[in-house]
Amino acid sequence: MKRLLLLLPLLLSANEDFISHYEYGEMLYSNPRGVSCAQCHGQSGEGRVIVEYKDKEGKKAIRGTDIRKETLSQMIQSLNSYHKIMPRYYLTDEEVKAIYDYLQKKNETYLSEFQETNRSK
Ligand code: HEC
């Protein structure tokens, strides 16, 4: 019992560390350098319509893409390059990894279902 009590702070701090990494990712995803990823890619990275407009060909929409299945290296590469719509962020690899881990955790169920349907094909 005494041993367990000695271990307890260690266990708690390990847990806290994990939570703060998740929260760090959440914070970065929701508000990196003042422009939220969520604004364009949705709360969980599922993608969303940013704006809808009409031109002579009819109704059009600009979408933030679904980024839930991006790998970490794809994500680092995307965030380190220029895009037509998406701003350039200058996040470090650690910051991108925190965002990536946050999205992986948040979409755990979705991603595991996706892997299963992929496997059964
Ligand atoms: C102003 C809207 C906007 C914001 C804010 C934004 N994105 Fe994007 N993002 C896009 C669009 C649109 C694309 C598709 C490429 C393009 O046309 O810019 C994209 C592409 C990507 C891609 C590559 C995948 C693909 O479909 O091409 C990743 C990864 C990504 N965004 C992650 C992020 C993360 C992480 C953040 C926050 C740090 C973020 N984006 C913020 C609009 C945005």
Backbone and ligand atoms as CSV (ligand in chain L), in Angstrom:
chain,resi,resn,atom,element,x,y,z
A,1,MET,N,N,0.841,-1.213,0.000
A,1,MET,CA,C,0.000,0.000,0.000
A,1,MET,C,C,0.870,1.256,0.000
A,2,LYS,N,N,1.902,1.187,0.871
A,2,LYS,CA,C,2.782,2.344,0.948
A,2,LYS,C,C,3.450,2.608,-0.405
A,3,ARG,N,N,3.850,1.509,-1.013
A,3,ARG,CA,C,4.482,1.597,-2.343
A,3,ARG,C,C,3.552,2.292,-3.345
A,4,LEU,N,N,2.297,1.865,-3.302
A,4,LEU,CA,C,1.320,2.421,-4.212
A,4,LEU,C,C,1.171,3.923,-4.016
A,5,LEU,N,N,1.158,4.303,-2.726
A,5,LEU,CA,C,1.020,5.726,-2.430
A,5,LEU,C,C,2.212,6.511,-2.963
A,6,LEU,N,N,3.369,5.870,-2.902
A,6,LEU,CA,C,4.555,6.545,-3.429
A,6,LEU,C,C,4.464,6.697,-4.950
A,7,LEU,N,N,3.841,5.711,-5.550
A,7,LEU,CA,C,3.703,5.740,-7.015
A,7,LEU,C,C,2.637,6.722,-7.488
A,8,LEU,N,N,1.677,6.953,-6.617
A,8,LEU,CA,C,0.516,7.757,-6.997
A,8,LEU,C,C,0.852,9.116,-7.652
A,9,PRO,N,N,1.718,9.904,-7.037
A,9,PRO,CA,C,2.029,11.189,-7.691
A,9,PRO,C,C,2.611,10.995,-9.088
A,10,LEU,N,N,3.400,9.933,-9.222
A,10,LEU,CA,C,3.979,9.640,-10.532
A,10,LEU,C,C,2.894,9.340,-11.561
A,11,LEU,N,N,1.956,8.496,-11.157
A,11,LEU,CA,C,0.861,8.128,-12.051
A,11,LEU,C,C,0.029,9.350,-12.404
A,12,LEU,N,N,-0.244,10.138,-11.392
A,12,LEU,CA,C,-1.059,11.332,-11.624
A,12,LEU,C,C,-0.359,12.296,-12.557
A,13,SER,N,N,0.935,12.463,-12.367
A,13,SER,CA,C,1.614,13.445,-13.207
A,13,SER,C,C,1.735,12.918,-14.635
A,14,ALA,N,N,1.868,11.591,-14.780
A,14,ALA,CA,C,1.925,11.042,-16.138
A,14,ALA,C,C,0.611,11.316,-16.846
A,15,ASN,N,N,-0.468,11.106,-16.108
A,15,ASN,CA,C,-1.792,11.341,-16.645
A,15,ASN,C,C,-1.975,12.816,-17.024
A,16,GLU,N,N,-1.534,13.667,-16.154
A,16,GLU,CA,C,-1.657,15.091,-16.383
A,16,GLU,C,C,-0.886,15.520,-17.632
A,17,ASP,N,N,0.291,14.937,-17.776
A,17,ASP,CA,C,1.109,15.213,-18.939
A,17,ASP,C,C,0.376,14.878,-20.220
A,18,PHE,N,N,-0.282,13.710,-20.211
A,18,PHE,CA,C,-0.998,13.275,-21.399
A,18,PHE,C,C,-2.147,14.229,-21.706
A,19,ILE,N,N,-2.915,14.555,-20.672
A,19,ILE,CA,C,-4.029,15.467,-20.860
A,19,ILE,C,C,-3.543,16.821,-21.382
A,20,SER,N,N,-2.450,17.280,-20.845
A,20,SER,CA,C,-2.034,18.600,-21.287
A,20,SER,C,C,-1.516,18.563,-22.734
A,21,HIS,N,N,-0.978,17.431,-23.153
A,21,HIS,CA,C,-0.565,17.327,-24.559
A,21,HIS,C,C,-1.801,17.410,-25.464
A,22,TYR,N,N,-2.884,16.713,-25.027
A,22,TYR,CA,C,-4.151,16.761,-25.763
A,22,TYR,C,C,-4.707,18.180,-25.767
A,23,GLU,N,N,-4.695,18.772,-24.575
A,23,GLU,CA,C,-5.237,20.134,-24.475
A,23,GLU,C,C,-4.391,21.143,-25.260
A,24,TYR,N,N,-3.105,20.891,-25.261
A,24,TYR,CA,C,-2.189,21.733,-26.033
A,24,TYR,C,C,-2.553,21.649,-27.517
A,25,GLY,N,N,-2.778,20.416,-27.976
A,25,GLY,CA,C,-3.184,20.212,-29.362
A,25,GLY,C,C,-4.508,20.870,-29.649
A,26,GLU,N,N,-5.443,20.733,-28.718
A,26,GLU,CA,C,-6.765,21.331,-28.882
A,26,GLU,C,C,-6.646,22.849,-28.983
A,27,MET,N,N,-5.814,23.392,-28.109
A,27,MET,CA,C,-5.614,24.834,-28.087
A,27,MET,C,C,-4.998,25.308,-29.406
A,28,LEU,N,N,-4.004,24.566,-29.868
A,28,LEU,CA,C,-3.358,24.945,-31.130
A,28,LEU,C,C,-4.326,24.816,-32.296
A,29,TYR,N,N,-5.124,23.731,-32.272
A,29,TYR,CA,C,-6.068,23.527,-33.367
A,29,TYR,C,C,-7.113,24.627,-33.394
A,30,SER,N,N,-7.571,25.036,-32.195
A,30,SER,CA,C,-8.640,26.045,-32.171
A,30,SER,C,C,-8.126,27.462,-32.344
A,31,ASN,N,N,-6.880,27.679,-32.007
A,31,ASN,CA,C,-6.435,29.063,-32.097
A,31,ASN,C,C,-4.951,29.223,-32.390
A,32,PRO,N,N,-4.465,28.676,-33.506
A,32,PRO,CA,C,-3.038,28.814,-33.766
A,32,PRO,C,C,-2.754,30.173,-34.388
A,33,ARG,N,N,-1.872,30.896,-33.810
A,33,ARG,CA,C,-1.491,32.214,-34.350
A,33,ARG,C,C,-2.724,33.029,-34.732
A,34,GLY,N,N,-3.811,32.863,-33.988
A,34,GLY,CA,C,-4.981,33.697,-34.195
A,34,GLY,C,C,-5.934,33.260,-35.303
A,35,VAL,N,N,-5.566,32.261,-36.135
A,35,VAL,CA,C,-6.508,31.807,-37.165
A,35,VAL,C,C,-6.823,30.330,-36.937
A,36,SER,N,N,-8.052,30.063,-36.535
A,36,SER,CA,C,-8.421,28.708,-36.142
A,36,SER,C,C,-8.533,27.742,-37.318
A,37,CYS,N,N,-7.915,26.570,-37.156
A,37,CYS,CA,C,-8.064,25.495,-38.148
A,37,CYS,C,C,-9.534,25.106,-38.232
A,38,ALA,N,N,-10.214,25.151,-37.076
A,38,ALA,CA,C,-11.603,24.706,-36.994
A,38,ALA,C,C,-12.514,25.549,-37.885
A,39,GLN,N,N,-12.170,26.823,-38.028
A,39,GLN,CA,C,-12.954,27.713,-38.873
A,39,GLN,C,C,-13.105,27.165,-40.292
A,40,CYS,N,N,-12.094,26.476,-40.765
A,40,CYS,CA,C,-12.128,25.964,-42.135
A,40,CYS,C,C,-12.230,24.443,-42.201
A,41,HIS,N,N,-11.676,23.750,-41.218
A,41,HIS,CA,C,-11.675,22.285,-41.296
A,41,HIS,C,C,-12.691,21.648,-40.350
A,42,GLY,N,N,-13.508,22.462,-39.672
A,42,GLY,CA,C,-14.526,21.915,-38.771
A,42,GLY,C,C,-13.966,21.601,-37.391
A,43,GLN,N,N,-14.849,21.383,-36.428
A,43,GLN,CA,C,-14.449,21.145,-35.030
A,43,GLN,C,C,-13.474,19.984,-34.885
A,44,SER,N,N,-13.665,18.918,-35.678
A,44,SER,CA,C,-12.829,17.729,-35.507
A,44,SER,C,C,-11.997,17.409,-36.742
A,45,GLY,N,N,-11.882,18.367,-37.647
A,45,GLY,CA,C,-11.085,18.123,-38.849
A,45,GLY,C,C,-11.870,17.461,-39.967
A,46,GLU,N,N,-13.216,17.408,-39.800
A,46,GLU,CA,C,-14.042,16.708,-40.781
A,46,GLU,C,C,-14.287,17.542,-42.048
A,47,GLY,N,N,-13.876,18.802,-42.010
A,47,GLY,CA,C,-14.071,19.675,-43.164
A,47,GLY,C,C,-15.399,20.399,-43.086
A,48,ARG,N,N,-15.471,21.568,-43.689
A,48,ARG,CA,C,-16.739,22.294,-43.727
A,48,ARG,C,C,-16.712,23.348,-44.825
A,49,VAL,N,N,-17.896,23.854,-45.101
A,49,VAL,CA,C,-17.994,24.915,-46.094
A,49,VAL,C,C,-17.542,26.228,-45.460
A,50,ILE,N,N,-16.599,26.891,-46.082
A,50,ILE,CA,C,-16.117,28.170,-45.547
A,50,ILE,C,C,-17.021,29.307,-46.009
A,51,VAL,N,N,-17.231,29.380,-47.321
A,51,VAL,CA,C,-18.185,30.367,-47.854
A,51,VAL,C,C,-18.939,29.792,-49.048
A,52,GLU,N,N,-20.151,30.285,-49.218
A,52,GLU,CA,C,-20.911,29.954,-50.417
A,52,GLU,C,C,-21.133,31.227,-51.198
A,53,TYR,N,N,-21.052,31.138,-52.505
A,53,TYR,CA,C,-21.296,32.325,-53.312
A,53,TYR,C,C,-21.892,31.910,-54.647
A,54,LYS,N,N,-22.342,32.910,-55.376
A,54,LYS,CA,C,-22.940,32.625,-56.683
A,54,LYS,C,C,-22.147,33.352,-57.741
A,55,ASP,N,N,-21.876,32.687,-58.844
A,55,ASP,CA,C,-21.390,33.418,-60.003
A,55,ASP,C,C,-22.232,33.007,-61.202
A,56,LYS,N,N,-21.799,33.384,-62.396
A,56,LYS,CA,C,-22.689,33.125,-63.532
A,56,LYS,C,C,-22.937,31.643,-63.793
A,57,GLU,N,N,-22.035,30.779,-63.279
A,57,GLU,CA,C,-22.270,29.341,-63.429
A,57,GLU,C,C,-23.170,28.767,-62.338
A,58,GLY,N,N,-23.534,29.607,-61.399
A,58,GLY,CA,C,-24.425,29.128,-60.348
A,58,GLY,C,C,-23.788,29.148,-58.964
A,59,LYS,N,N,-24.369,28.347,-58.109
A,59,LYS,CA,C,-23.932,28.336,-56.711
A,59,LYS,C,C,-22.586,27.642,-56.542
A,60,LYS,N,N,-21.716,28.240,-55.782
A,60,LYS,CA,C,-20.425,27.612,-55.536
A,60,LYS,C,C,-20.073,27.674,-54.053
A,61,ALA,N,N,-19.158,26.820,-53.655
A,61,ALA,CA,C,-18.737,26.843,-52.257
A,61,ALA,C,C,-17.230,26.632,-52.172
A,62,ILE,N,N,-16.633,27.301,-51.224
A,62,ILE,CA,C,-15.225,27.035,-50.918
A,62,ILE,C,C,-15.201,26.200,-49.647
A,63,ARG,N,N,-14.513,25.072,-49.711
A,63,ARG,CA,C,-14.515,24.145,-48.583
A,63,ARG,C,C,-13.146,23.995,-47.959
A,64,GLY,N,N,-13.181,23.821,-46.641
A,64,GLY,CA,C,-11.990,23.355,-45.950
A,64,GLY,C,C,-12.071,21.846,-46.010
A,65,THR,N,N,-10.982,21.204,-46.370
A,65,THR,CA,C,-11.009,19.761,-46.621
A,65,THR,C,C,-11.087,18.931,-45.331
A,66,ASP,N,N,-11.452,17.671,-45.504
A,66,ASP,CA,C,-11.434,16.701,-44.399
A,66,ASP,C,C,-9.975,16.307,-44.146
A,67,ILE,N,N,-9.462,16.600,-42.972
A,67,ILE,CA,C,-8.041,16.318,-42.711
A,67,ILE,C,C,-7.850,15.213,-41.680
A,68,ARG,N,N,-8.925,14.455,-41.389
A,68,ARG,CA,C,-8.829,13.446,-40.332
A,68,ARG,C,C,-7.900,12.296,-40.687
A,69,LYS,N,N,-7.748,12.024,-41.982
A,69,LYS,CA,C,-6.933,10.867,-42.366
A,69,LYS,C,C,-5.523,11.248,-42.780
A,70,GLU,N,N,-5.184,12.525,-42.624
A,70,GLU,CA,C,-3.837,12.950,-42.963
A,70,GLU,C,C,-2.819,12.286,-42.037
A,71,THR,N,N,-1.690,11.887,-42.592
A,71,THR,CA,C,-0.627,11.369,-41.724
A,71,THR,C,C,0.141,12.552,-41.144
A,72,LEU,N,N,0.938,12.274,-40.128
A,72,LEU,CA,C,1.716,13.353,-39.516
A,72,LEU,C,C,2.640,14.012,-40.544
A,73,SER,N,N,3.296,13.200,-41.372
A,73,SER,CA,C,4.235,13.821,-42.309
A,73,SER,C,C,3.516,14.632,-43.383
A,74,GLN,N,N,2.330,14.168,-43.804
A,74,GLN,CA,C,1.542,14.972,-44.754
A,74,GLN,C,C,1.169,16.303,-44.127
A,75,MET,N,N,0.803,16.235,-42.848
A,75,MET,CA,C,0.354,17.429,-42.154
A,75,MET,C,C,1.489,18.440,-42.000
A,76,ILE,N,N,2.656,17.927,-41.628
A,76,ILE,CA,C,3.816,18.815,-41.490
A,76,ILE,C,C,4.131,19.460,-42.835
A,77,GLN,N,N,4.082,18.637,-43.888
A,77,GLN,CA,C,4.379,19.152,-45.218
A,77,GLN,C,C,3.363,20.217,-45.652
A,78,SER,N,N,2.068,19.942,-45.423
A,78,SER,CA,C,1.043,20.915,-45.811
A,78,SER,C,C,1.202,22.223,-45.065
A,79,LEU,N,N,1.505,22.105,-43.768
A,79,LEU,CA,C,1.576,23.328,-42.979
A,79,LEU,C,C,2.854,24.113,-43.244
A,80,ASN,N,N,3.799,23.469,-43.917
A,80,ASN,CA,C,5.027,24.180,-44.250
A,80,ASN,C,C,5.062,24.676,-45.678
A,81,SER,N,N,3.902,24.643,-46.335
A,81,SER,CA,C,3.904,25.165,-47.693
A,81,SER,C,C,2.787,26.182,-47.882
A,82,TYR,N,N,2.839,26.868,-49.004
A,82,TYR,CA,C,1.826,27.885,-49.282
A,82,TYR,C,C,0.632,27.271,-50.001
A,83,HIS,N,N,-0.551,27.771,-49.673
A,83,HIS,CA,C,-1.769,27.289,-50.320
A,83,HIS,C,C,-2.547,28.471,-50.857
A,84,LYS,N,N,-3.538,28.153,-51.685
A,84,LYS,CA,C,-4.363,29.223,-52.250
A,84,LYS,C,C,-5.186,29.907,-51.166
A,85,ILE,N,N,-5.803,29.098,-50.310
A,85,ILE,CA,C,-6.731,29.649,-49.335
A,85,ILE,C,C,-6.161,29.600,-47.924
A,86,MET,N,N,-5.569,28.479,-47.593
A,86,MET,CA,C,-5.080,28.289,-46.232
A,86,MET,C,C,-3.869,29.169,-45.935
A,87,PRO,N,N,-3.898,29.824,-44.787
A,87,PRO,CA,C,-2.748,30.680,-44.450
A,87,PRO,C,C,-1.496,29.863,-44.131
A,88,ARG,N,N,-0.346,30.488,-44.234
A,88,ARG,CA,C,0.926,29.860,-43.839
A,88,ARG,C,C,1.120,30.162,-42.362
A,89,TYR,N,N,1.387,29.108,-41.567
A,89,TYR,CA,C,1.357,29.287,-40.114
A,89,TYR,C,C,2.695,29.400,-39.407
A,90,TYR,N,N,3.725,28.813,-39.948
A,90,TYR,CA,C,5.017,28.744,-39.255
A,90,TYR,C,C,4.895,28.082,-37.886
A,91,LEU,N,N,4.284,26.907,-37.851
A,91,LEU,CA,C,4.233,26.130,-36.616
A,91,LEU,C,C,5.450,25.207,-36.605
A,92,THR,N,N,5.950,24.900,-35.407
A,92,THR,CA,C,7.062,23.948,-35.321
A,92,THR,C,C,6.507,22.534,-35.522
A,93,ASP,N,N,7.397,21.574,-35.784
A,93,ASP,CA,C,6.967,20.185,-35.959
A,93,ASP,C,C,6.268,19.674,-34.701
A,94,GLU,N,N,6.737,20.121,-33.534
A,94,GLU,CA,C,6.104,19.695,-32.265
A,94,GLU,C,C,4.675,20.219,-32.194
A,95,GLU,N,N,4.480,21.450,-32.634
A,95,GLU,CA,C,3.133,22.030,-32.609
A,95,GLU,C,C,2.213,21.290,-33.577
A,96,VAL,N,N,2.732,20.970,-34.752
A,96,VAL,CA,C,1.925,20.221,-35.720
A,96,VAL,C,C,1.608,18.834,-35.154
A,97,LYS,N,N,2.602,18.239,-34.484
A,97,LYS,CA,C,2.372,16.913,-33.905
A,97,LYS,C,C,1.281,16.972,-32.832
A,98,ALA,N,N,1.273,18.040,-32.045
A,98,ALA,CA,C,0.235,18.185,-31.019
A,98,ALA,C,C,-1.143,18.287,-31.677
A,99,ILE,N,N,-1.235,19.033,-32.762
A,99,ILE,CA,C,-2.502,19.144,-33.494
A,99,ILE,C,C,-2.893,17.784,-34.064
A,100,TYR,N,N,-1.898,17.110,-34.644
A,100,TYR,CA,C,-2.135,15.778,-35.220
A,100,TYR,C,C,-2.643,14.805,-34.156
A,101,ASP,N,N,-1.940,14.753,-33.018
A,101,ASP,CA,C,-2.342,13.837,-31.933
A,101,ASP,C,C,-3.744,14.167,-31.432
A,102,TYR,N,N,-4.034,15.463,-31.344
A,102,TYR,CA,C,-5.366,15.902,-30.911
A,102,TYR,C,C,-6.433,15.370,-31.862
A,103,LEU,N,N,-6.195,15.515,-33.167
A,103,LEU,CA,C,-7.178,15.048,-34.151
A,103,LEU,C,C,-7.298,13.527,-34.144
A,104,GLN,N,N,-6.160,12.843,-33.964
A,104,GLN,CA,C,-6.192,11.376,-33.905
A,104,GLN,C,C,-7.045,10.901,-32.737
A,105,LYS,N,N,-6.832,11.551,-31.584
A,105,LYS,CA,C,-7.561,11.166,-30.383
A,105,LYS,C,C,-9.039,11.504,-30.530
A,106,LYS,N,N,-9.304,12.700,-31.023
A,106,LYS,CA,C,-10.680,13.144,-31.141
A,106,LYS,C,C,-11.469,12.283,-32.134
A,107,ASN,N,N,-10.786,11.751,-33.128
A,107,ASN,CA,C,-11.465,10.968,-34.166
A,107,ASN,C,C,-11.173,9.483,-34.050
A,108,GLU,N,N,-10.807,9.057,-32.858
A,108,GLU,CA,C,-10.418,7.672,-32.613
A,108,GLU,C,C,-11.427,6.675,-33.197
A,109,THR,N,N,-12.713,6.866,-32.865
A,109,THR,CA,C,-13.741,5.934,-33.312
A,109,THR,C,C,-13.865,5.950,-34.828
A,110,TYR,N,N,-13.974,7.143,-35.368
A,110,TYR,CA,C,-14.104,7.292,-36.821
A,110,TYR,C,C,-12.938,6.627,-37.523
A,111,LEU,N,N,-11.712,6.891,-37.049
A,111,LEU,CA,C,-10.529,6.370,-37.721
A,111,LEU,C,C,-10.423,4.857,-37.594
A,112,SER,N,N,-10.851,4.306,-36.463
A,112,SER,CA,C,-10.751,2.850,-36.329
A,112,SER,C,C,-11.790,2.170,-37.218
A,113,GLU,N,N,-12.956,2.784,-37.358
A,113,GLU,CA,C,-13.957,2.234,-38.281
A,113,GLU,C,C,-13.458,2.287,-39.715
A,114,PHE,N,N,-12.810,3.371,-40.028
A,114,PHE,CA,C,-12.259,3.545,-41.375
A,114,PHE,C,C,-11.225,2.463,-41.667
A,115,GLN,N,N,-10.366,2.192,-40.683
A,115,GLN,CA,C,-9.346,1.158,-40.886
A,115,GLN,C,C,-9.975,-0.211,-41.057
A,116,GLU,N,N,-11.047,-0.459,-40.274
A,116,GLU,CA,C,-11.697,-1.761,-40.385
A,116,GLU,C,C,-12.345,-1.961,-41.751
A,117,THR,N,N,-13.039,-0.941,-42.240
A,117,THR,CA,C,-13.685,-1.105,-43.547
A,117,THR,C,C,-12.624,-1.225,-44.637
A,118,ASN,N,N,-11.505,-0.573,-44.417
A,118,ASN,CA,C,-10.414,-0.665,-45.382
A,118,ASN,C,C,-9.824,-2.075,-45.426
A,119,ARG,N,N,-9.732,-2.658,-44.233
A,119,ARG,CA,C,-9.108,-3.977,-44.113
A,119,ARG,C,C,-9.989,-5.061,-44.744
A,120,SER,N,N,-11.321,-4.891,-44.570
A,120,SER,CA,C,-12.209,-5.944,-45.045
A,120,SER,C,C,-12.383,-5.943,-46.560
A,121,LYS,N,N,-11.835,-4.928,-47.226
A,121,LYS,CA,C,-11.971,-4.870,-48.683
A,121,LYS,C,C,-11.009,-5.827,-49.367
L,1,HEC,C1,C,-8.862,29.965,-44.151
L,1,HEC,C2,C,-9.237,28.561,-44.079
L,1,HEC,C3,C,-8.228,27.560,-43.534
L,1,HEC,C4,C,-7.600,27.579,-42.314
L,1,HEC,C5,C,-7.724,28.635,-41.223
L,1,HEC,C6,C,-6.800,26.367,-42.249
L,1,HEC,N1,N,-6.948,25.647,-43.403
L,1,HEC,FE1,FE,-6.029,23.890,-43.844
L,1,HEC,N2,N,-6.756,24.006,-45.740
L,1,HEC,C7,C,-7.709,24.895,-46.185
L,1,HEC,C8,C,-8.033,24.594,-47.575
L,1,HEC,C9,C,-9.051,25.323,-48.422
L,1,HEC,C10,C,-7.196,23.505,-47.938
L,1,HEC,C11,C,-7.088,22.854,-49.314
L,1,HEC,C12,C,-5.871,23.422,-49.994
L,1,HEC,C13,C,-6.090,24.891,-50.371
L,1,HEC,O1,O,-6.760,25.154,-51.356
L,1,HEC,O2,O,-5.641,25.790,-49.634
L,1,HEC,C14,C,-6.423,23.156,-46.758
L,1,HEC,C15,C,-5.517,22.124,-46.693
L,1,HEC,C16,C,-4.997,21.600,-45.527
L,1,HEC,C17,C,-4.229,20.385,-45.415
L,1,HEC,C18,C,-3.811,19.490,-46.568
L,1,HEC,C19,C,-4.880,18.521,-46.881
L,1,HEC,C20,C,-5.586,18.858,-48.149
L,1,HEC,O3,O,-6.756,18.506,-48.256
L,1,HEC,O4,O,-4.999,19.458,-49.053
L,1,HEC,C21,C,-3.947,20.191,-44.082
L,1,HEC,C22,C,-3.189,19.033,-43.459
L,1,HEC,C23,C,-4.515,21.312,-43.377
L,1,HEC,N3,N,-5.155,22.144,-44.275
L,1,HEC,C24,C,-4.450,21.488,-42.009
L,1,HEC,C25,C,-4.748,22.685,-41.369
L,1,HEC,C26,C,-4.444,22.977,-39.973
L,1,HEC,C27,C,-3.790,21.988,-39.011
L,1,HEC,C28,C,-4.835,24.260,-39.758
L,1,HEC,C29,C,-4.631,25.084,-38.502
L,1,HEC,C30,C,-3.255,25.224,-38.061
L,1,HEC,C31,C,-5.448,24.752,-40.995
L,1,HEC,N4,N,-5.372,23.772,-41.947
L,1,HEC,C32,C,-6.026,25.999,-41.155
L,1,HEC,C33,C,-8.264,25.929,-45.455
L,1,HEC,C34,C,-7.814,26.337,-44.210
